[in-house]
Amino acid sequence: MQLTANSQVQFVHWKDDRGQTPRETEAILTMQRDTGEDAAEFTYIGIATCNPQDNYSRALGRKLALARAMKQAQLSKETRTQMWRALWSRVRRD
């Protein structure tokens, strides 16, 4: 299966039960792969949960969640490197 250029990453930050501080980050990785006859769309989800005793960091949550989604997708190192560079060129690291 070949990866096509149509890849999209979406991040969702979930708040705790009281609705105050985000405690969970979800990365939704949607991509099209050429399966030979057709290009099929696949979705992979990675989740990073913050311990209540730790300070929440959106950047760390995005990094962990996306790494877990990419692990599910079984991407090559070259593809992962391209995705990380594209992500960090567009997203704040705070």
Backbone as CSV, one residue per row, in Angstrom:
resi,resn,N_x,N_y,N_z,CA_x,CA_y,CA_z,C_x,C_y,C_z
1,MET,0.834,-1.184,0.000,0.000,0.000,0.000,0.874,1.241,0.000
2,GLN,0.569,2.150,-0.884,1.283,3.421,-0.958,0.441,4.511,-0.314
3,LEU,1.118,5.413,0.372,0.452,6.555,0.991,0.307,7.657,-0.037
4,THR,-0.890,8.220,-0.169,-1.081,9.337,-1.090,-0.843,10.646,-0.348
5,ALA,-0.884,11.743,-1.080,-0.592,13.049,-0.489,-1.738,13.576,0.367
6,ASN,-2.880,12.941,0.336,-4.044,13.428,1.080,-4.048,12.878,2.501
7,SER,-3.307,13.516,3.382,-3.273,13.143,4.795,-3.711,14.335,5.612
8,GLN,-4.420,14.047,6.687,-4.926,15.118,7.530,-4.812,14.694,8.982
9,VAL,-4.398,15.625,9.829,-4.324,15.373,11.261,-5.211,16.395,11.958
10,GLN,-6.018,15.904,12.874,-6.898,16.774,13.651,-6.659,16.460,15.117
11,PHE,-6.543,17.501,15.928,-6.342,17.314,17.362,-7.577,17.777,18.112
12,VAL,-7.969,16.995,19.122,-9.084,17.343,19.990,-8.562,17.300,21.414
13,HIS,-8.801,18.366,22.178,-8.363,18.438,23.567,-9.602,18.334,24.452
14,TRP,-9.684,17.254,25.227,-10.847,17.006,26.078,-10.588,17.533,27.479
15,LYS,-11.592,18.178,28.060,-11.459,18.717,29.415,-11.837,17.666,30.446
16,ASP,-11.448,17.924,31.685,-11.773,16.993,32.758,-13.264,17.051,33.091
17,ASP,-13.684,16.260,34.068,-15.103,16.161,34.423,-15.703,17.500,34.835
18,ARG,-14.912,18.360,35.430,-15.411,19.669,35.858,-15.391,20.688,34.729
19,GLY,-14.838,20.299,33.573,-14.820,21.177,32.412,-13.833,22.316,32.489
20,GLN,-12.792,22.149,33.289,-11.846,23.243,33.469,-10.585,23.067,32.629
21,THR,-9.739,22.155,33.007,-8.445,21.989,32.348,-8.490,20.803,31.390
22,PRO,-7.955,20.960,30.177,-7.880,19.792,29.289,-7.033,18.700,29.934
23,ARG,-7.459,17.478,29.804,-6.746,16.351,30.392,-6.420,15.267,29.385
24,GLU,-7.000,15.353,28.191,-6.778,14.307,27.212,-6.663,14.932,25.831
25,THR,-5.713,14.452,25.058,-5.537,14.909,23.687,-5.713,13.720,22.768
26,GLU,-6.485,13.942,21.728,-6.762,12.885,20.758,-6.259,13.355,19.399
27,ALA,-5.466,12.526,18.737,-5.004,12.822,17.384,-5.754,11.905,16.431
28,ILE,-6.402,12.496,15.454,-7.140,11.733,14.454,-6.388,11.888,13.138
29,LEU,-5.777,10.820,12.695,-4.963,10.805,11.484,-5.775,10.141,10.382
30,THR,-6.136,10.916,9.381,-6.909,10.402,8.251,-6.029,10.468,7.015
31,MET,-5.936,9.353,6.305,-5.092,9.322,5.116,-5.687,8.390,4.079
32,GLN,-5.296,8.649,2.862,-5.702,7.763,1.778,-4.502,6.914,1.387
33,ARG,-4.774,5.632,1.200,-3.720,4.719,0.775,-4.157,4.033,-0.498
34,ASP,-3.225,3.905,-1.400,-3.486,3.228,-2.661,-3.365,1.725,-2.412
35,THR,-4.480,1.021,-2.512,-4.491,-0.413,-2.235,-4.362,-1.247,-3.504
36,GLY,-3.991,-0.639,-4.595,-3.836,-1.351,-5.856,-4.918,-0.952,-6.833
37,GLU,-6.148,-1.288,-6.541,-7.253,-0.953,-7.429,-7.795,0.449,-7.160
38,ASP,-7.902,0.787,-5.909,-8.500,2.056,-5.501,-7.694,2.682,-4.374
39,ALA,-7.992,3.943,-4.133,-7.436,4.595,-2.953,-8.495,4.517,-1.866
40,ALA,-8.138,3.934,-0.742,-9.073,3.795,0.369,-8.677,4.764,1.477
41,GLU,-9.672,5.252,2.201,-9.411,6.182,3.299,-9.355,5.409,4.610
42,PHE,-8.315,5.658,5.376,-8.126,5.011,6.664,-8.031,6.085,7.745
43,THR,-8.529,5.761,8.931,-8.469,6.671,10.070,-7.798,5.959,11.231
44,TYR,-6.816,6.621,11.833,-6.098,6.089,12.981,-6.220,7.100,14.110
45,ILE,-6.417,6.619,15.334,-6.615,7.508,16.480,-5.579,7.181,17.549
46,GLY,-4.929,8.231,18.040,-3.991,8.105,19.153,-4.469,8.988,20.286
47,ILE,-4.353,8.497,21.511,-4.847,9.248,22.677,-3.723,9.391,23.692
48,ALA,-3.597,10.597,24.232,-2.653,10.865,25.314,-3.445,11.446,26.477
49,THR,-3.313,10.837,27.647,-4.045,11.278,28.834,-3.058,11.817,29.853
50,CYS,-3.380,12.967,30.404,-2.529,13.624,31.393,-2.924,13.175,32.796
51,ASN,-1.950,12.818,33.592,-2.199,12.476,34.981,-2.709,13.717,35.707
52,PRO,-3.698,13.590,36.587,-4.223,14.766,37.301,-3.166,15.513,38.116
53,GLN,-2.082,14.842,38.469,-1.036,15.495,39.257,0.003,16.210,38.398
54,ASP,-0.074,16.069,37.079,0.873,16.713,36.167,0.274,17.974,35.567
55,ASN,1.142,18.864,35.121,0.690,20.049,34.401,0.355,19.651,32.970
56,TYR,-0.760,20.136,32.484,-1.190,19.808,31.128,-0.370,20.585,30.111
57,SER,0.064,19.921,29.069,0.820,20.552,27.989,0.199,20.128,26.662
58,ARG,-0.341,21.092,25.922,-0.931,20.769,24.628,0.115,20.184,23.679
59,ALA,1.304,20.753,23.665,2.356,20.290,22.751,2.736,18.838,23.044
60,LEU,2.917,18.518,24.309,3.270,17.142,24.667,2.107,16.195,24.355
61,GLY,0.888,16.624,24.624,-0.282,15.807,24.302,-0.390,15.539,22.814
62,ARG,-0.168,16.577,21.990,-0.198,16.398,20.533,0.885,15.425,20.083
63,LYS,2.071,15.580,20.643,3.192,14.731,20.248,2.916,13.263,20.580
64,LEU,2.478,12.989,21.803,2.216,11.607,22.205,1.054,11.005,21.424
65,ALA,-0.018,11.770,21.278,-1.195,11.253,20.577,-0.881,10.969,19.110
66,LEU,-0.162,11.876,18.448,0.169,11.660,17.044,1.137,10.490,16.881
67,ALA,2.096,10.364,17.786,3.038,9.238,17.718,2.284,7.913,17.831
68,ARG,1.272,7.864,18.683,0.492,6.639,18.845,-0.368,6.364,17.613
69,ALA,-0.904,7.408,17.006,-1.691,7.222,15.777,-0.795,6.746,14.632
70,MET,0.406,7.313,14.528,1.323,6.904,13.466,1.815,5.478,13.675
71,LYS,1.951,5.062,14.936,2.356,3.682,15.211,1.281,2.713,14.713
72,GLN,0.008,3.056,14.922,-1.088,2.227,14.423,-1.066,2.145,12.901
73,ALA,-0.738,3.267,12.259,-0.749,3.336,10.797,0.438,2.598,10.172
74,GLN,1.435,2.253,10.975,2.635,1.549,10.509,3.291,2.277,9.340
75,LEU,3.568,3.564,9.547,4.184,4.387,8.513,5.692,4.180,8.478
76,SER,6.278,4.408,7.331,7.737,4.309,7.201,8.383,5.493,7.928
77,LYS,9.662,5.355,8.223,10.373,6.423,8.920,10.382,7.702,8.087
78,GLU,10.531,7.578,6.784,10.535,8.756,5.908,9.198,9.500,5.984
79,THR,8.107,8.759,5.956,6.784,9.372,6.014,6.555,10.030,7.368
80,ARG,6.964,9.347,8.450,6.807,9.931,9.791,7.606,11.222,9.906
81,THR,8.817,11.223,9.379,9.665,12.419,9.435,9.004,13.578,8.691
82,GLN,8.456,13.312,7.524,7.761,14.358,6.755,6.560,14.899,7.533
83,MET,5.817,14.002,8.181,4.644,14.444,8.937,5.037,15.292,10.135
84,TRP,6.101,14.880,10.849,6.549,15.674,12.006,7.000,17.063,11.562
85,ARG,7.763,17.139,10.478,8.229,18.448,9.997,7.054,19.339,9.599
86,ALA,6.087,18.762,8.923,4.908,19.535,8.521,4.126,20.002,9.741
87,LEU,3.985,19.135,10.727,3.236,19.496,11.937,3.922,20.628,12.683
88,TRP,5.211,20.480,12.966,5.895,21.486,13.782,6.120,22.798,13.037
89,SER,5.988,22.789,11.726,6.090,24.063,11.008,4.783,24.859,11.102
90,ARG,3.680,24.186,11.490,2.368,24.852,11.551,1.814,25.028,12.955
91,VAL,2.319,24.270,13.919,1.732,24.245,15.251,2.699,24.826,16.262
92,ARG,2.154,25.590,17.208,2.992,26.109,18.293,3.452,24.978,19.179
93,ARG,4.631,25.123,19.760,5.189,24.078,20.624,5.074,24.432,22.097
94,ASP,4.156,25.272,22.469,4.062,25.682,23.880,3.337,24.687,24.725
